[in-house]
């Protein structure tokens, strides 16, 4: 009887963890989207976004596109440092080769991508946020330490 209770409690706990993880993923994934489009404008908005993505370096990756202005303000600060060539707050960790081990970015040769820390307020370490650049002027952002990426339009 005691073993059945433990097994049942373990299964319920596992179910709660899986459901909680799914809810967290949904809330993080939805945070970068804007207000829902009305049915009459959604086709136009989708076509407009597709047009922007097609012209944007990295836009053909299939990843969602976000404007730089929609990212945390620290991402804009990091972008300014990248454009200026530094100096970077974490010289041992910024402007280093990003290996794309997660294979979420388009596959390229080693050395193609470089990563930069986007400061996370109140974090005791570098935090999970990064900008990743590609040799063809691509710009990607991850707010969850490489679990997901968006293509960044630095002009918006």
N, C-alpha and C positions, 0 to 999 in steps of 0.2 A: 504494500500500500504506500509506503514511504517513497519507494522508487518511482511509482507512477506519479506521485505529486511532484517529485523533482523533475521528472521528464516533462510533465505538463508545464511546470513553471519555466523550464528552460525553453520549451517551444514557444510559449507566450512571450518570453523575453526576446527571443530571436525575432519573432514576428514584429514586436514593437520596434526593435532596432532597424529592421529592414524598412518598415513603414516610415520611421523617423528619417532614415537616410534618403528615402525617396522624396519626402516632403522638403528636406533641406536642399536637395538637388534641384527640385522644381522651383523653390523660392530663389535660389542663386541664379538659375538659368533665366528666370523671368525678370530679374532686377534690371537688366540692360535694355529691356524692350520699352517702347513708349506706349502711350495710351492706345487701346485697340482702335483700329480704323473702322469707319463705318462701312457697311457692305458696298455702297456706291463708290467709295474711294479706295477700297483695298486693292482692286486690280490695278488702278493707276499707280498707287504707292508701290506695289510689288514690281511693276514694270519700271518705275523710276529707280527703285533700289537696284534692280537687276542691271540697268544701264550704268549706274554709278559703279557697281561692283565690277562690271566688265572692263571699265577703264582704269580701275584702281589696281596698282600693283598688288598681287596676291588675291585679288577679287575673284579669280577663277578657281580658287582653292575649294570652294563649296562651303567655306566657313561663313558665319554671319558677319555682317559689316557693322561697325560702330564708329561714330564720329569721335575724334579726340576730345571734343568738348563734353561728350557724354560720359567719359571715364572719370575716375577720381582726379582731383586737381594735382595730386602728386605725379600722375602719369604725364600731365602737361609739363611739369617741372623736369621730369626725366627726359622727355622728348627735346626740350630746349637744350639740355646738357648734351644729348646725342648729336644734335645739329651743330652745337658749338665745339664738339670734340672733347668734352669734359671740362673740368675735372669731375670725376664721379665719386659719390660718397663711399662706395665700397670698391676701391681700386683693384683688389684681388679677385673680385667677383663680377665686376661690370666690364663690358666690352670683351667678354670671353666667349669662346665658341660654344654655341648651344647645339647639342648633339641630336636633338629631336628623337630621343629614345622612345617617347610615347607614340611616335609616328602620327601625330595629329596634324602637323604641318606638311605641306607637300614635300615629298622625298627629294633631297638634294645631296650633293657630295658633302663630305665632312668639311667644316670650315665655312660653309655657306651662310649659316645663321650665327648671329651674336646676340647675347642677352644682356639686359640691364635691369637693375633693381628699381622698382617703383616703391618708394617708402610707404610703409604701413604705419599710420599713427598708433602709438601706444603698444607697438610690438617690441618685445625684448630682443628680437633678432631682425634679419632682413625682411621677414614677412613673406607671404606667398605671391605677391604681385610682381609681374615682370613685363617688360617690353622686349620683344624679339624682332630684330631686323634681318632682312635678307639682302643678298648682293644686288638684286634687281629693284631695290627701294621698297620692298615689302615691309610692312609694319604690323606686328601682331601683338595682342595683349592677352595675358592670362591673369585672372584675379584669384585663381585657386591652385597655384603652383603646378602648372602644366596639365591639369585635368581637363581643361577646355581652353579654347582660344577664340578670339574674334579678330578679323582683319580690321585695322584701324585706318580711317581716313584722316590724316593729319591736317587736312585743309578745312575740315568742318568741325 
